[in-house]
């Protein structure tokens, strides 16, 4: 971006800077917006003049000039530009990535964008193969017709017909088949034999043999004679090439459909936003020009442009496109809103909090793309087989050639050549390699449309095996938006002072309980003090200095850790916990000064979710940092029999490890920083999309809505996907197990049946396409 800004004077070269007119177009180095030299927001940095669209961009640049003045350090990408800076990767080998289209050096498959674009697909290989196919199809038909019916039609003498077949075959083999031979050669150079190795060997052998037979028929013995000439198989080469091109066209078109889920997500983002300026005027601006802190108006029927918080107005938002929740969600001042959701009724004024690649939608898109390129554990078996497959097929083809040559009926060596070519052509490992990647790509896209995000393929495969689920309470079973209940001081103390001190300390915490306390203090007009030396790493409470006083706020375990007696308020605390409230004790300089009670209502969907999980045979365990009495009160309402209260993050981690040691397959569902270790340790970590970024980055599955019913949806999708992968792998193995012996002529002694190389090519082409089409069924099955 900086190349558009101007260096006004270079003292070393003593050259005058070019003059800028007020209409000269420049680029804002922060957001990329077009500006002019008369912008009031500009500055000099390292001898360069930079111009900005707004004070916010000006301020951002001043804070981190090195970030925006260095062309090698890109600014935060907006969602609709994620695709433009994408890499290309192989669906079978996701570790292969490059910054331009091409073919995979391992398998020869066409690389595809890591991040699909909303623009029309630049499917260059599909267009190239289509052009080669249609231009050479007439030549293929002519050669095939002459080979099959030329002797009956008697249009030419046999020698002339052979030369005509050669001439018409040359463009098909040398031009239409050129990509196959290039990839076949590359596979040998890279020591990575693949389907193109087999195709180039098969078609090349048939074509070269036929050319030699045409140019120098005398070098072959009379046993090679057929219908008055040395047998040639130009038609086998050209038909195989045309059918392979056709099969690749089918496969490439089907593969492009696996990215429809990401494209649908990309298409959700609106193109513009209505910004309210400081002087009260409003203007429509491109979405890429929205900054954090901007006030935006969202009118009825419009999409929310970015993630933010409602400042004015009330309405209902349709979030189904991101969360899978069919009912509109009511929003009032203070509520969070997600970019790309639809405003159905009232007008809202929101404050932008996350823009560009930081929005929920952008993170969903990137997570889905990442998951689609990961490899399922089931694929390891296919990879192991494929590693030895091609060389085994070549050996079988060579063996077929010699067995038929020495033992077959006359012309035995011709039979040997044709059957060897059939073996090479039919044994395509592509179906084996595509079996699981295609299923994973479609499944992750379907999950995203239902509010379930998988971070990798292993999560999809493993979730169906889970038999034990550990759930956190706050934010997972409950709303995660607690409301302050009351503050109780020790005798002689002040309830308002207990609340003020606790709120002052909690200003540094992002826990929902802390937010409720801080909000309650502010609503009461209490003056909060600054907090120093804040510490929240324990997971059972917080510590810090407020007004030079050391404060500790947390549950019973923290008080025991600090050797603080809570006996004076224990009866009151038990009574509050029996009502389902969470209780936190506040101590000052080692002495108890009071307690605070916060109530967090259970999510309306939680009871149904727990019942569904128990009905599926899953053991549900609650593990929470809240007091045991509170935890049991909530568990009783939900029918959860096993409860662990007052647990630290390390205790949750130990619980996961203990259950795994017993042979259980454990999933952990949580939403907070204190859940992160257990989420990472579990066989499958499940984060609430309403929780912290740390929790989501530690988990393999994210429920965008934070609704536990999403686990049942994810398990069902896991079952469907694994079944689909098994179908694909099973088909690929059976196809090769039956196809190779048939092509080798094993049935000939019994039923006189041989497989033409042309039919082998058709079967090979359709095998890969069928795997892709079977995977696409996941979009609508179940």
HELIX and SHEET records of a PDB file:
HELIX    1   1 UNK A    2  UNK A    4  5                                   3    
HELIX    2   2 UNK A   55  UNK A   63  1                                   9    
HELIX    3   3 UNK A   65  UNK A   69  1                                   5    
HELIX    4   4 UNK A   79  UNK A   81  5                                   3    
HELIX    5   5 UNK A   83  UNK A   85  5                                   3    
HELIX    6   6 UNK A  124  UNK A  153  1                                  30    
HELIX    7   7 UNK A  158  UNK A  171  1                                  14    
HELIX    8   8 UNK A  172  UNK A  176  3                                   5    
HELIX    9   9 UNK A  178  UNK A  189  1                                  12    
HELIX   10  10 UNK A  195  UNK A  215  1                                  21    
HELIX   11  11 UNK A  217  UNK A  219  5                                   3    
HELIX   12  12 UNK A  222  UNK A  224  5                                   3    
HELIX   13  13 UNK A  234  UNK A  256  1                                  23    
HELIX   14  14 UNK A  257  UNK A  259  5                                   3    
HELIX   15  15 UNK A  260  UNK A  266  1                                   7    
HELIX   16  16 UNK A  287  UNK A  289  5                                   3    
HELIX   17  17 UNK A  320  UNK A  323  1                                   4    
HELIX   18  18 UNK A  356  UNK A  358  5                                   3    
HELIX   19  19 UNK A  360  UNK A  372  1                                  13    
HELIX   20  20 UNK A  379  UNK A  407  1                                  29    
HELIX   21  21 UNK A  412  UNK A  426  1                                  15    
HELIX   22  22 UNK A  430  UNK A  449  1                                  20    
HELIX   23  23 UNK A  457  UNK A  463  1                                   7    
HELIX   24  24 UNK A  495  UNK A  506  1                                  12    
HELIX   25  25 UNK A  512  UNK A  523  1                                  12    
HELIX   26  26 UNK A  556  UNK A  561  1                                   6    
HELIX   27  27 UNK A  567  UNK A  578  1                                  12    
HELIX   28  28 UNK A  606  UNK A  615  1                                  10    
HELIX   29  29 UNK A  628  UNK A  638  1                                  11    
HELIX   30  30 UNK A  649  UNK A  661  1                                  13    
HELIX   31  31 UNK A  673  UNK A  675  5                                   3    
HELIX   32  32 UNK A  676  UNK A  681  1                                   6    
HELIX   33  33 UNK A  693  UNK A  698  1                                   6    
HELIX   34  34 UNK A  709  UNK A  744  1                                  36    
HELIX   35  35 UNK A  748  UNK A  751  1                                   4    
HELIX   36  36 UNK A  757  UNK A  776  1                                  20    
HELIX   37  37 UNK A  777  UNK A  779  5                                   3    
SHEET    1   A 2 UNK A   9  UNK A  10  0                                        
SHEET    2   A 2 UNK A  15  UNK A  16 -1                                        
SHEET    1   B 2 UNK A  25  UNK A  27  0                                        
SHEET    2   B 2 UNK A  34  UNK A  36 -1                                        
SHEET    1   C 2 UNK A  42  UNK A  45  0                                        
SHEET    2   C 2 UNK A  48  UNK A  51 -1                                        
SHEET    1   D 3 UNK A  97  UNK A  98  0                                        
SHEET    2   D 3 UNK A  88  UNK A  89 -1                                        
SHEET    3   D 3 UNK A 112  UNK A 113 -1                                        
SHEET    1   E 2 UNK A 225  UNK A 226  0                                        
SHEET    2   E 2 UNK A 229  UNK A 230 -1                                        
SHEET    1   F 6 UNK A 282  UNK A 286  0                                        
SHEET    2   F 6 UNK A 272  UNK A 276 -1                                        
SHEET    3   F 6 UNK A 295  UNK A 298 -1                                        
SHEET    4   F 6 UNK A 348  UNK A 354 -1                                        
SHEET    5   F 6 UNK A 307  UNK A 312 -1                                        
SHEET    6   F 6 UNK A 336  UNK A 337 -1                                        
SHEET    1   G 3 UNK A 329  UNK A 331  0                                        
SHEET    2   G 3 UNK A 315  UNK A 318 -1                                        
SHEET    3   G 3 UNK A 342  UNK A 343 -1                                        
SHEET    1   H 7 UNK A 452  UNK A 454  0                                        
SHEET    2   H 7 UNK A 701  UNK A 703 -1                                        
SHEET    3   H 7 UNK A 684  UNK A 688  1                                        
SHEET    4   H 7 UNK A 666  UNK A 670  1                                        
SHEET    5   H 7 UNK A 468  UNK A 471  1                                        
SHEET    6   H 7 UNK A 619  UNK A 623  1                                        
SHEET    7   H 7 UNK A 642  UNK A 644  1                                        
SHEET    1   I 6 UNK A 483  UNK A 489  0                                        
SHEET    2   I 6 UNK A 591  UNK A 599 -1                                        
SHEET    3   I 6 UNK A 582  UNK A 588 -1                                        
SHEET    4   I 6 UNK A 549  UNK A 554 -1                                        
SHEET    5   I 6 UNK A 541  UNK A 546 -1                                        
SHEET    6   I 6 UNK A 531  UNK A 535 -1                                        
END                                                                             
